[in-house]
Amino acid sequence: MKRKYFLNVPMDNPFLKNIAAEAYDKHLSLPIIKTVREQESKTINDLFEKYLGKDDHVLEIGVGTGYYSMNIALRVRSLIALEPSAAMLNFLEKKITTKGMTLIVVAKKRKNTISKEFDAEACGEC
């Protein structure tokens, strides 16, 4: 039996919190979404290449499951990833652990509670 995913729900819905982030990440791999994301990624990666450096400290707001986080983390000294959804952050933490990355710090905080200076800020779907 194929599982159906319904994405128009709050990601912190207690009944869906275990599958919402996985469903969102799976949604990104659908052929039409993947095609759009690949085009979008080229433009965004060109910006990353142009503006991000190895010594930069970056704040990414609204990271979701980390679609861009991994790419940013490979280019900079550190990345703080902010996401209000605990389910999305848990999914991202699993990705980070699987890939053995240590540059990303994930946080369920609001930007105005961060007291650090950043060289760049990225905001996805926020």
C-alpha positions as CSV (number, residue, x, y, z in Angstrom):
1,M,0.0,0.0,0.0
2,K,1.4,3.4,-1.0
3,R,1.3,6.1,1.7
4,K,-0.4,9.4,0.8
5,Y,1.0,12.6,2.2
6,F,-0.9,15.7,2.9
7,L,1.4,18.7,3.2
8,N,-1.0,21.6,4.0
9,V,-0.9,21.0,7.7
10,P,1.2,22.7,10.5
11,M,4.4,20.8,10.8
12,D,4.1,20.7,14.6
13,N,0.7,18.9,14.4
14,P,1.0,16.3,17.2
15,F,-0.7,13.7,15.1
16,L,1.6,14.1,12.1
17,K,4.9,15.2,13.7
18,N,6.6,11.9,13.0
19,I,5.8,11.9,9.3
20,A,5.4,15.6,8.4
21,A,9.1,16.3,7.9
22,E,9.7,13.1,6.0
23,A,6.7,13.8,3.8
24,Y,8.0,17.3,3.0
25,D,11.4,16.0,2.1
26,K,9.9,13.2,0.0
27,H,7.7,15.9,-1.7
28,L,10.9,17.7,-2.8
29,S,12.0,14.6,-4.7
30,L,8.9,14.4,-6.9
31,P,9.8,14.8,-10.6
32,I,8.1,18.2,-11.2
33,I,9.3,19.6,-7.8
34,K,12.8,18.3,-8.4
35,T,13.0,20.0,-11.8
36,V,11.9,23.3,-10.4
37,R,14.2,22.9,-7.4
38,E,17.2,22.1,-9.7
39,Q,16.6,25.3,-11.6
40,E,16.2,27.3,-8.4
41,S,19.3,25.6,-7.0
42,K,21.5,26.7,-9.9
43,T,20.6,30.4,-9.3
44,I,21.0,30.1,-5.5
45,N,24.3,28.2,-5.8
46,D,25.6,30.9,-8.1
47,L,24.8,33.4,-5.3
48,F,26.4,31.2,-2.7
49,E,29.5,30.9,-4.9
50,K,29.7,34.7,-5.3
51,Y,28.9,35.9,-1.8
52,L,29.9,33.1,0.7
53,G,33.4,32.5,1.8
54,K,35.3,29.8,3.8
55,D,35.6,32.1,6.8
56,D,31.9,33.2,6.9
57,H,29.4,32.6,9.7
58,V,25.9,32.2,8.2
59,L,22.5,32.3,9.7
60,E,19.8,30.4,7.7
61,I,16.2,31.1,8.7
62,G,13.4,28.7,7.9
63,V,15.6,25.7,6.9
64,G,12.9,23.1,6.7
65,T,14.6,19.8,6.2
66,G,17.9,21.4,5.1
67,Y,17.6,21.4,1.3
68,Y,20.1,24.3,1.1
69,S,21.8,23.9,4.5
70,M,24.1,21.1,3.4
71,N,25.4,23.2,0.5
72,I,25.8,26.3,2.6
73,A,27.7,24.4,5.3
74,L,30.2,23.0,2.8
75,R,31.2,26.6,1.8
76,V,31.4,28.4,5.1
77,R,33.1,28.2,8.6
78,S,29.8,27.8,10.4
79,L,26.0,27.7,9.8
80,I,23.3,28.3,12.4
81,A,20.0,26.8,11.1
82,L,16.8,28.3,12.6
83,E,13.5,26.4,12.1
84,P,10.4,26.8,14.2
85,S,9.2,23.2,13.5
86,A,10.7,20.6,15.9
87,A,9.8,17.8,13.4
88,M,11.8,19.6,10.6
89,L,14.8,20.1,12.9
90,N,14.8,16.5,14.0
91,F,14.8,15.4,10.3
92,L,17.7,17.8,9.6
93,E,19.6,16.6,12.6
94,K,19.3,13.0,11.2
95,K,20.7,14.2,7.8
96,I,23.6,16.0,9.5
97,T,24.4,12.9,11.5
98,T,24.2,10.6,8.5
99,K,26.5,12.8,6.5
100,G,28.9,13.4,9.4
101,M,28.7,17.1,9.3
102,T,29.7,19.3,12.3
103,L,29.4,22.8,10.9
104,I,25.7,23.1,11.4
105,V,24.1,24.1,14.7
106,V,20.3,23.7,14.7
107,A,18.0,25.8,16.9
108,K,14.4,26.2,17.5
109,K,14.6,29.9,18.2
110,R,13.6,33.2,16.7
111,K,16.2,35.4,14.9
112,N,15.8,38.2,17.5
113,T,17.0,35.8,20.2
114,I,20.4,35.2,18.5
115,S,23.1,37.6,19.7
116,K,25.8,36.6,17.3
117,E,27.0,38.7,14.3
118,F,26.8,37.0,10.9
119,D,28.5,37.6,7.6
120,A,25.4,36.5,5.7
121,E,21.8,35.5,6.3
122,A,19.7,33.2,4.1
123,C,16.0,32.9,4.4
124,G,14.1,30.1,2.7
125,E,10.3,30.2,2.5
126,C,9.9,32.4,5.5
